[in-house]
Amino acid sequence: MTQQTTLRIAFWLVLVAFLAWDYQHSAPVDLRYEAPLIAAGSGQASQGGHCSMPD
């Protein structure tokens, strides 16, 4: 294998490992607390998004 192929395989392995780790250690997303997509950009104040969700 060439060095470029080895680096490409290493990149994808590290990326997949990071995504698996992140999925295991992240809290699940509750989509009911997200602002509705239809209100995006309408000027209406939403109740809050993920950054203002209560703990």
URQUISUL-V397134 format. One record per residue. RES is the residue in one letter. PHI is phi in whole degrees, 0 to 359 (NA if undefined). NEAR is the number of other ideal C-beta (glycine too) atoms within 10 Angstrom. Layout:
BEGIN
res=RES phi=PHI near=NEAR
res=RES phi=PHI near=NEAR
END
This chain:
BEGIN
res=M phi=NA near=7
res=T phi=276 near=7
res=Q phi=295 near=7
res=Q phi=295 near=8
res=T phi=295 near=9
res=T phi=297 near=10
res=L phi=294 near=10
res=R phi=295 near=12
res=I phi=295 near=11
res=A phi=297 near=10
res=F phi=301 near=10
res=W phi=293 near=10
res=L phi=295 near=10
res=V phi=294 near=10
res=L phi=296 near=10
res=V phi=295 near=10
res=A phi=296 near=10
res=F phi=295 near=10
res=L phi=296 near=10
res=A phi=295 near=10
res=W phi=298 near=10
res=D phi=297 near=9
res=Y phi=296 near=9
res=Q phi=288 near=7
res=H phi=257 near=7
res=S phi=264 near=8
res=A phi=288 near=5
res=P phi=294 near=6
res=V phi=273 near=10
res=D phi=261 near=9
res=L phi=289 near=7
res=R phi=290 near=6
res=Y phi=272 near=13
res=E phi=283 near=14
res=A phi=292 near=15
res=P phi=293 near=10
res=L phi=295 near=7
res=I phi=294 near=8
res=A phi=271 near=12
res=A phi=293 near=9
res=G phi=79 near=7
res=S phi=275 near=9
res=G phi=91 near=5
res=Q phi=283 near=10
res=A phi=283 near=8
res=S phi=273 near=12
res=Q phi=286 near=11
res=G phi=144 near=12
res=G phi=247 near=10
res=H phi=294 near=11
res=C phi=279 near=5
res=S phi=246 near=10
res=M phi=289 near=13
res=P phi=293 near=5
res=D phi=284 near=2
END
